[in-house]
Amino acid sequence: MDAFFTSVEQRDNPTLQGRPVIVGSNPKGGKGRGVVAACSYEARKFGIHSAMPISHAYKKCPQAMFLRGSMDKYARESDRIFDILEKFTPEVEPISIDEAFMDISGSYRIFGTPEETCLKIKNTIKQITGLTASIGLAPNKMTAKIASDLDKPDGFVTVQKKDLFKFLHPMPVSRIWGVGAKIKESLSRAGIHTIGDLASYDPTRITELFGKNGAHIWELANGIDSRKVEIEGITKSVSNEHTFDKDTNNVDLIKDTLMSLSEKVSRRLRKYCFKCRTITLKIRFSDFKTFTRSITLNCPTNFITDLYENCLRSTESFNIHNRPVRLIGVRASNLSNHLWKTDLFDGHTDRSKKRERIHETLDQIKDKFGDKAIGFRGV
């Protein structure tokens, strides 16, 4: 999606259209301490980019509209977009809330040619959401990703297999996934500046310099990318665990720790727009024997009490009163990439909405004042 967060804001508020818009923390007249979460294309003309300190963004463009934004709203919009993608192929791999890989090789004939299918995807997103998307169509994942970034906004770039090297080799080597600033600098010292330079370099020498990653980026430079679209996505679980300074059978201490871990996992789930259906307790005793107990729910959740109460229930199968505990952990898995998505058959909609607002408020307080600013004792 093109400048996703700010595009949603500009769509919903026409007075923002054509103006520099920044989603992030309060700039406080250039003294704010947060960062830019997203910026419109109008703001980018001033040299503003995501992850830039909000104070720097304000100094570059004080006339910009600075918005706090709403992850709830963006996640709902993301749900709509992913629903659209899945009408064109079941093979969709979410990369983030606004980006995905799709494998249309098995479904494009339903819609025409691969090119026609991509245009229909773009048009459908535009018609249903009022937002624009940029698409890259290519024989492999890396090239498709590069192509999708080249003609934003509202772009569509196609790379045929026969033109793969012609497309890739003139580009700067930093376009390759895995080539960050440090690797780019090392490659530059070796006289490697473009993808073509890397492709023609001795692969043995590249491996000596960078290990397995070196071999991987050399293959990518040569158009070798066998990675498949992973339908399950890249994140499999979210977890936190704690090792006690001394082995303990203090039940109150174990419960307090379990609550703290549940809070951390719950917050991370919301941060990355996930809910889970499977909750797992991990427990290690003083003899280093380790056990796990998992519970799978009918409805996905990211609520603290759901995590805590299910893990606490799992401790009942162990004699923690008389068996000292060394480590305890909470893991959330069986994830869905949809924030606050309520089950259609949930009879407690009002209560769920209330719990969602409470959790969102807790997150905002902790974001502003720190993790220890407020605790949770159940809702």
C-alpha positions in Angstrom: 0.0 0.0 0.0 1.1 3.6 -0.7 1.9 5.6 2.4 -0.7 3.5 4.1 -1.4 5.3 7.4 -1.3 8.8 6.0 -3.3 7.8 2.9 -6.1 6.5 5.2 -6.1 9.8 7.1 -6.1 11.8 3.8 -9.0 9.7 2.5 -11.0 10.2 5.7 -10.3 13.9 5.9 -10.3 15.6 2.5 -8.8 18.8 4.0 -5.5 16.8 4.4 -5.3 15.9 0.7 -2.3 17.4 -1.0 -0.8 18.5 2.3 2.2 17.1 4.1 0.9 14.7 6.8 2.9 12.9 9.5 1.6 10.1 11.7 3.6 9.7 14.9 4.0 11.2 18.4 3.5 14.8 19.3 6.4 17.0 18.0 5.9 19.5 20.8 7.2 22.3 18.7 10.4 20.4 17.8 11.1 19.1 21.3 9.1 15.8 21.0 11.0 12.6 21.7 9.1 10.1 19.5 9.5 9.1 15.9 7.7 9.3 12.6 5.5 6.2 12.1 4.5 7.2 8.6 4.5 10.3 6.3 2.6 11.3 3.2 4.4 11.7 -0.2 4.0 15.5 0.2 5.9 15.3 3.5 8.6 13.1 1.9 9.5 16.0 -0.5 10.9 17.7 2.6 13.3 14.8 3.3 11.0 13.2 6.0 10.9 9.4 6.3 9.6 6.8 8.7 11.6 6.2 11.9 13.0 9.7 11.7 12.9 11.5 15.1 9.7 13.5 15.3 11.7 16.6 16.3 13.8 16.4 13.1 10.6 16.1 11.0 9.1 19.2 12.7 12.2 21.2 11.9 12.2 20.1 8.3 8.4 20.8 7.8 6.8 22.6 10.7 3.7 23.3 8.6 3.0 19.6 8.3 -0.1 18.1 9.9 1.1 15.9 12.8 -1.4 13.2 13.8 -1.4 10.6 16.5 -3.1 8.1 14.3 -5.2 5.0 15.1 -3.8 1.5 14.8 -7.4 0.2 15.3 -8.5 2.1 12.2 -5.5 1.0 10.1 -5.9 -2.6 11.2 -9.5 -2.6 10.1 -8.5 -1.2 6.7 -5.8 -3.9 6.5 -8.3 -6.6 7.1 -10.4 -5.3 4.2 -7.4 -5.3 1.9 -6.2 -8.8 2.8 -9.7 -10.0 2.2 -9.5 -8.6 -1.3 -6.1 -10.2 -1.9 -7.4 -13.6 -0.9 -10.1 -13.4 -3.5 -7.4 -13.6 -6.1 -5.3 -16.4 -4.6 -5.2 -18.3 -1.3 -1.4 -18.0 -1.3 -0.9 -14.7 0.5 2.0 -14.0 2.8 1.6 -10.9 5.1 4.9 -9.0 5.6 3.4 -6.2 7.6 0.0 -4.5 8.1 0.2 -3.0 4.6 2.4 -5.3 2.5 2.2 -8.9 1.3 3.6 -11.4 -1.2 1.1 -13.2 -3.4 1.7 -16.3 -5.6 -0.8 -16.0 -8.5 0.8 -18.7 -10.7 -2.0 -21.1 -9.9 -4.9 -18.7 -10.1 -4.2 -15.9 -12.7 -6.0 -17.7 -15.5 -9.3 -17.1 -13.8 -8.8 -13.4 -14.3 -6.8 -13.3 -17.5 -3.0 -12.8 -17.9 -0.8 -12.2 -14.9 -0.6 -8.5 -15.8 -4.4 -8.3 -16.1 -4.7 -10.0 -12.7 -2.5 -7.4 -11.0 -4.4 -4.5 -12.5 -7.6 -6.1 -11.3 -6.2 -6.3 -7.8 -5.2 -2.7 -7.9 -8.5 -1.6 -9.2 -10.5 -3.6 -6.7 -8.5 -2.2 -3.8 -9.1 1.3 -5.2 -12.9 0.8 -5.7 -13.5 -0.8 -2.3 -11.2 1.2 0.0 -10.4 4.4 -2.0 -6.7 3.7 -1.5 -3.9 3.0 -4.0 -1.5 0.1 -4.1 1.7 -0.5 -5.9 2.5 -3.9 -7.3 5.6 -5.6 -8.6 5.2 -8.7 -10.8 8.3 -10.9 -11.2 9.5 -14.5 -11.3 10.7 -14.4 -7.7 10.1 -12.7 -4.4 13.1 -10.4 -4.2 12.6 -9.0 -7.7 8.8 -8.5 -7.1 9.6 -6.6 -3.9 12.1 -4.3 -5.7 9.7 -3.8 -8.6 6.8 -2.8 -6.2 8.9 0.1 -4.9 10.0 1.6 -8.2 7.0 3.5 -9.4 5.1 4.6 -6.3 2.5 5.8 -5.7 -0.1 3.8 -7.7 2.6 1.9 -9.6 2.8 -1.3 -11.5 6.1 -2.7 -12.7 6.5 -6.0 -14.5 9.7 -8.0 -14.9 9.7 -10.8 -17.4 12.1 -13.8 -16.7 14.0 -13.0 -19.9 14.7 -9.5 -18.6 15.7 -10.4 -15.1 19.4 -9.6 -15.3 18.7 -6.5 -17.5 16.4 -5.2 -14.7 18.5 -6.2 -11.6 22.1 -5.6 -12.6 22.2 -1.8 -13.0 20.6 -1.3 -9.6 22.5 -0.3 -6.5 23.5 -3.3 -4.4 21.6 -1.9 -1.4 18.3 -2.9 -3.2 19.0 -6.5 -2.2 17.4 -7.8 1.0 20.0 -8.3 3.7 22.3 -5.6 2.4 22.3 -3.0 5.1 24.6 0.0 5.6 27.5 -2.0 7.0 27.5 -4.7 4.3 27.0 -2.0 1.7 30.1 -0.3 3.0 32.2 -3.5 3.0 31.0 -4.3 -0.6 31.9 -0.8 -1.7 35.5 -1.2 -0.4 35.7 -4.4 -2.6 34.5 -2.3 -5.6 31.0 -3.7 -5.6 28.4 -1.0 -6.1 25.7 -2.5 -8.2 23.8 -5.8 -8.2 25.6 -6.6 -11.4 29.0 -6.1 -9.7 28.0 -8.5 -7.0 26.7 -11.1 -9.5 30.0 -11.2 -11.4 32.1 -11.4 -8.2 33.8 -14.6 -7.1 31.2 -16.4 -4.9 33.9 -18.0 -2.8 35.4 -14.7 -1.9 31.9 -13.3 -1.0 31.3 -16.3 1.2 34.6 -15.8 2.9 33.7 -12.1 3.6 30.1 -12.6 4.8 29.6 -16.3 5.5 26.2 -17.8 4.7 24.7 -14.4 4.2 27.3 -13.7 1.6 26.4 -16.8 -0.4 22.7 -15.8 -0.1 23.1 -12.3 -1.4 25.3 -13.5 -4.3 22.6 -15.9 -5.3 20.0 -13.1 -5.2 22.2 -10.9 -7.3 22.2 -13.7 -9.9 18.4 -14.0 -9.8 18.4 -17.1 -7.7 15.6 -16.9 -5.2 13.7 -20.1 -4.5 11.8 -18.9 -1.5 8.1 -19.7 -1.7 5.2 -17.6 -0.6 4.6 -18.8 3.0 0.8 -18.7 3.7 1.3 -18.8 7.5 3.4 -15.6 7.4 6.7 -14.8 9.0 5.7 -14.6 12.7 4.7 -17.9 14.3 4.5 -16.9 18.0 5.0 -14.2 20.6 6.5 -15.2 23.9 8.2 -13.9 27.1 9.8 -15.9 29.9 11.5 -15.2 33.2 14.2 -17.0 35.2 14.0 -16.4 38.9 17.2 -15.3 40.7 16.6 -18.2 43.1 14.4 -21.3 42.6 11.1 -20.6 44.2 7.8 -22.2 45.3 6.3 -18.9 46.4 3.0 -19.1 44.7 2.3 -15.4 45.0 5.6 -14.6 43.4 4.9 -17.1 40.6 1.4 -15.6 40.0 2.8 -12.0 39.9 5.4 -13.1 37.4 2.9 -14.9 35.3 0.7 -11.7 35.2 3.7 -9.6 34.2 4.7 -12.0 31.4 1.0 -12.1 30.2 1.0 -8.2 30.1 4.2 -8.2 28.0 2.9 -10.8 25.5 -0.5 -9.2 25.3 1.0 -5.8 24.5 3.3 -7.2 21.9 0.4 -9.0 20.2 -1.4 -5.7 19.9 1.7 -3.8 18.8 2.1 -6.2 15.8 -1.6 -6.5 15.1 -2.0 -10.1 16.2 -4.4 -12.2 18.1 -3.7 -15.8 19.2 -5.8 -18.9 19.6 -3.2 -21.1 21.4 -1.8 -20.1 24.8 1.2 -22.1 26.2 2.7 -22.1 29.7 6.3 -23.1 29.9 7.7 -24.1 33.3 11.2 -25.3 34.4 11.8 -26.7 37.8 15.0 -26.7 39.9 16.0 -30.1 38.5 16.0 -28.4 35.0 13.1 -30.6 33.9 11.0 -28.4 31.5 7.3 -28.8 30.6 4.8 -27.0 28.5 1.0 -27.0 28.6 -1.1 -25.5 25.8 -4.7 -24.5 25.5 -6.4 -23.7 22.2 -9.3 -21.2 22.3 -12.4 -21.1 20.2 -12.0 -17.3 19.6 -8.7 -15.5 19.1 -7.6 -13.0 21.8 -4.8 -10.6 22.8 -6.3 -9.8 26.2 -4.1 -10.0 29.3 -6.5 -11.9 31.5 -7.2 -14.5 28.8 -3.4 -15.2 28.7 -3.0 -15.1 32.4 -6.0 -17.1 33.5 -5.3 -19.9 31.0 -1.6 -20.1 32.0 -2.6 -20.1 35.7 -5.0 -22.9 35.1 -2.2 -24.9 33.4 -0.1 -24.6 36.6 -2.6 -26.7 38.4 -1.2 -29.8 36.8 2.0 -29.2 38.6 2.7 -29.3 42.4 4.3 -25.9 42.5 3.7 -25.6 46.2 6.4 -28.2 46.9 8.5 -28.2 43.8 10.7 -25.1 43.3 10.3 -23.3 40.0 13.4 -22.0 38.1 11.8 -20.5 35.0 8.3 -19.6 33.8 7.1 -18.4 30.4 4.0 -17.5 28.4 3.7 -18.1 24.6 1.0 -17.0 22.2 0.8 -18.9 18.9 -1.7 -19.9 16.2 -1.7 -16.2 15.3 -4.0 -14.2 13.0 -2.8 -10.9 11.6 -6.0 -9.0 12.4 -6.2 -6.5 15.3 -9.3 -6.4 17.4 -11.2 -8.8 15.1 -14.3 -10.0 17.0 -15.7 -13.5 16.4 -19.0 -13.3 14.6 -20.6 -15.6 17.1 -19.2 -13.8 20.2 -22.2 -13.0 22.4 -20.3 -10.5 24.5 -19.6 -7.8 21.9 -20.1 -4.8 24.2 -17.9 -6.4 26.9 -15.2 -7.2 24.3 -15.3 -3.6 23.0 -14.9 -2.3 26.6 -12.0 -4.6 27.2 -10.4 -3.5 23.9 -10.7 0.2 25.0 -9.2 -0.6 28.4 -6.2 -2.5 26.9 -5.7 0.3 24.3 -5.7 2.9 27.2 -3.1 0.8 29.1 -0.9 0.7 26.1 -1.1 4.5 25.6 -0.2 5.1 29.3 2.8 2.8 29.2 3.9 4.3 25.9 3.9 7.7 27.5 5.1 7.0 31.1 6.9 3.7 30.9 6.0 0.0 31.6 5.9 0.5 35.3 3.4 3.4 35.2 0.4 1.2 35.6 -0.4 -2.4 36.5 -3.2 -4.8 35.5 -5.3 -6.7 38.0 -8.1 -8.0 35.7 -11.2 -6.7 33.9 
